[in-house]
């Protein structure tokens, strides 16, 4: 079995998450994004994801043993831990233009991943993507289509096709 490598993407949803457009966000409950991410990682460890650590960037979560087949369970635990960690410092509700730019970057990433030989699902329309984001659902990302890969392969993918 191959391991999933770094799982930075799974926290991306939390990093992007904010209030719906026009609402004033609540006060952060952590003093920095790194402190907030450390709370999320600690919560995940408490939930049994024992090798989860905060990435060197202080904004991502990494795991060397997470399997792609565990994604749904891990996503649920990430969401619960993000809720428990409170509002993320520095998060503001993204504008529709911000979300469209994020969507376009993900579409570009899908092309890059295909150039590396990976299959990715077709993206939804930009409006469906924005609507799913605004509804609090995990929006489409071509990185979620990747099979289990070794940490070395994940590094190669990230160098060639960095996640937006």
C-alpha positions in Angstrom: 0.0 0.0 0.0 1.2 3.5 -0.8 0.8 6.3 1.8 -1.0 9.5 1.0 2.0 11.7 2.0 1.4 15.3 3.0 -2.2 16.2 3.4 -2.0 20.0 3.3 -5.0 20.3 1.0 -7.4 19.0 3.6 -6.9 22.0 5.7 -7.1 24.4 2.8 -10.9 24.3 3.1 -10.5 25.6 6.7 -8.0 28.2 5.5 -10.4 29.5 2.9 -13.5 29.2 5.1 -15.0 32.4 6.4 -18.3 33.9 6.9 -20.7 34.5 4.1 -20.1 37.6 2.2 -21.0 40.8 4.0 -21.0 39.4 7.5 -18.4 40.7 10.0 -16.3 37.7 11.2 -16.1 37.0 14.9 -13.0 37.7 16.8 -10.3 35.0 16.4 -9.9 32.6 19.2 -6.2 32.0 18.5 -3.5 34.7 18.2 -1.9 33.4 15.0 -2.7 31.1 12.1 0.0 28.7 13.4 -1.6 28.6 16.9 -5.0 27.9 15.3 -3.5 25.2 13.1 -1.7 23.6 16.1 -5.1 23.5 17.9 -6.6 21.7 14.9 -3.7 19.2 14.7 -3.9 18.5 18.5 -7.6 17.8 18.2 -6.9 15.4 15.3 -4.3 13.6 17.3 -6.9 13.3 20.1 -9.3 11.8 17.6 -6.8 9.1 16.7 -4.9 10.6 13.8 -1.7 10.1 15.7 0.9 11.1 13.2 -0.7 14.5 12.2 1.7 17.4 12.6 1.6 21.1 11.6 3.6 21.7 8.4 6.7 23.8 8.3 4.6 26.6 6.9 2.6 26.7 10.1 -0.6 26.7 8.0 -1.0 23.1 6.8 -1.4 19.7 8.4 0.7 16.8 7.4 0.4 13.0 7.7 2.7 10.4 6.3 0.2 7.5 6.9 -3.2 8.8 5.8 -4.7 6.7 3.1 -6.9 8.1 0.4 -9.6 5.7 1.5 -9.7 7.5 4.9 -10.4 10.9 3.4 -14.1 11.1 4.3 -13.5 10.2 7.9 -10.5 12.5 8.1 -12.5 15.4 6.5 -15.2 15.0 9.1 -12.7 15.1 11.9 -10.9 18.1 10.4 -14.2 20.0 10.2 -15.0 19.1 13.8 -11.6 20.2 15.0 -11.7 23.4 13.0 -15.0 24.2 14.7 -13.5 23.3 18.1 -10.5 25.5 17.4 -12.7 28.6 16.9 -12.5 31.3 14.3 -9.3 31.4 12.4 -7.1 34.5 12.8 -6.7 36.5 9.6 -9.7 34.9 8.0 -12.0 37.1 6.2 -14.9 36.1 4.0 -13.6 35.8 0.5 -15.3 37.8 -2.2 -16.8 36.2 -5.2 -13.8 37.4 -7.2 -11.5 35.8 -4.7 -13.4 32.5 -5.1 -13.4 32.7 -8.9 -9.6 33.2 -8.8 -9.2 30.2 -6.5 -11.4 28.1 -8.8 -9.3 29.2 -11.9 -6.1 28.2 -10.1 -7.6 24.8 -9.3 -8.6 24.3 -12.9 -5.0 25.2 -13.9 -3.7 22.7 -11.2 -5.9 20.0 -12.8 -4.2 20.5 -16.1 -0.8 20.4 -14.5 -1.7 17.1 -12.7 -2.9 15.6 -15.9 0.4 16.6 -17.5 2.1 14.6 -14.8 0.0 11.6 -15.8 -2.7 11.8 -13.0 -6.4 11.5 -13.8 -8.6 14.3 -12.4 -12.3 14.7 -12.4 -13.9 17.4 -14.5 -14.5 20.6 -12.5 -18.0 21.7 -11.9 -19.0 25.1 -13.2 -17.5 28.1 -11.4 -20.9 29.0 -10.0 -21.5 25.5 -8.7 -18.0 25.6 -7.1 -18.7 29.0 -5.5 -22.1 27.9 -4.3 -20.7 24.7 -2.7 -18.0 26.8 -1.0 -20.5 29.3 0.3 -22.7 26.4 1.6 -19.8 25.2 3.7 -19.2 22.1 1.6 -15.7 21.0 0.5 -15.5 22.4 -3.0 -14.0 20.4 -5.9 -10.2 20.2 -6.0 -8.2 18.1 -8.4 -5.9 17.2 -5.6 -8.7 15.2 -4.0 -8.6 12.9 -7.0 -5.0 11.8 -6.4 -4.4 8.2 -5.5 -2.3 7.3 -2.4 1.2 8.4 -3.1 4.5 8.2 -1.3 5.8 11.3 0.5 8.5 11.6 -2.1 5.9 11.5 -4.9 3.7 14.1 -3.0 6.8 16.4 -2.9 7.3 16.0 -6.6 3.7 16.7 -7.3 3.8 19.8 -5.1 6.9 21.1 -6.7 5.4 20.7 -10.2 1.8 21.7 -9.4 1.7 23.6 -6.1 -1.7 23.8 -4.5 -3.2 27.3 -4.9 
